[in-house]
Amino acid sequence: MQDMIIWESTDVALTPSSISNICGLSNLTTLNLRNVPFTCIPEELGNLKNLKDLDLTETGLRDLYPYEELRKKIKALLPKCSRIAL
């Protein structure tokens, strides 16, 4: 059972395939995507019903959305997520 993924890299981008694989892990509680470059929040993150800790620091998302709007979008996708690092 996988409950944590730490994917910290500036060299490895998320692909549609890797996002689908990650979002298929129904027991995932922690997802660290620090330094992974992407430009929008994958809607598939909404499939992670048990996610409580999400780290999106240094991903570039902060430049694309106002901070609070980004947080609201994530909370709408992941209502159980108690810690969101941006």
C-alpha positions in Angstrom: 0.0 0.0 0.0 1.4 3.4 -1.1 0.6 6.3 1.2 3.4 8.8 0.3 5.1 9.9 -2.9 8.0 12.4 -2.9 8.8 13.5 -6.4 11.3 16.3 -6.0 13.0 17.1 -9.2 13.6 20.1 -11.5 14.5 17.7 -14.3 11.5 15.5 -14.4 8.2 16.8 -15.6 4.9 15.2 -14.9 3.5 13.4 -17.9 -0.2 12.5 -18.4 0.8 8.9 -17.8 2.6 9.6 -14.5 -0.3 11.8 -13.3 -2.7 9.0 -14.1 -0.6 6.5 -12.2 -0.2 8.7 -9.2 -3.9 9.5 -9.1 -4.8 5.8 -9.2 -3.2 5.3 -5.8 -6.4 5.6 -3.7 -4.6 5.3 -0.3 -2.2 8.1 -1.0 -2.1 10.6 1.9 1.0 12.6 1.1 2.1 13.9 -2.3 5.3 16.0 -2.5 5.7 17.6 -6.0 8.2 20.2 -4.9 10.3 21.5 -7.8 8.4 19.5 -10.4 7.5 22.0 -13.2 4.0 22.1 -14.4 1.6 24.9 -15.4 -1.8 23.9 -14.1 -3.3 21.7 -11.4 -4.2 18.3 -12.9 -7.9 17.7 -12.4 -7.1 14.0 -11.7 -5.7 15.1 -8.3 -9.4 15.1 -7.3 -9.3 11.3 -7.4 -6.9 11.3 -4.4 -9.7 11.1 -1.8 -7.4 10.4 1.2 -4.8 13.0 0.4 -4.0 15.2 3.5 -0.6 16.7 2.6 0.2 18.3 -0.7 3.4 20.2 -1.4 3.4 22.3 -4.6 6.2 24.6 -3.7 8.6 25.7 -6.5 6.4 24.3 -9.2 5.6 27.5 -11.0 1.9 27.5 -10.1 2.2 30.5 -7.9 3.1 32.6 -10.9 -0.1 31.5 -12.8 -2.8 32.0 -10.1 -3.4 34.4 -7.2 -2.3 32.5 -4.1 -5.8 32.3 -2.6 -7.5 31.2 -5.8 -5.0 28.4 -6.2 -5.6 27.3 -2.6 -9.4 27.4 -3.2 -9.1 25.3 -6.4 -7.0 22.7 -4.6 -9.4 22.6 -1.6 -12.4 22.1 -4.0 -10.5 19.2 -5.6 -9.2 17.8 -2.4 -11.6 18.7 0.5 -9.8 16.4 3.0 -6.4 18.0 2.4 -5.3 19.7 5.6 -1.9 21.0 4.6 -1.2 22.6 1.2 2.2 24.1 0.7 2.5 26.6 -2.2 
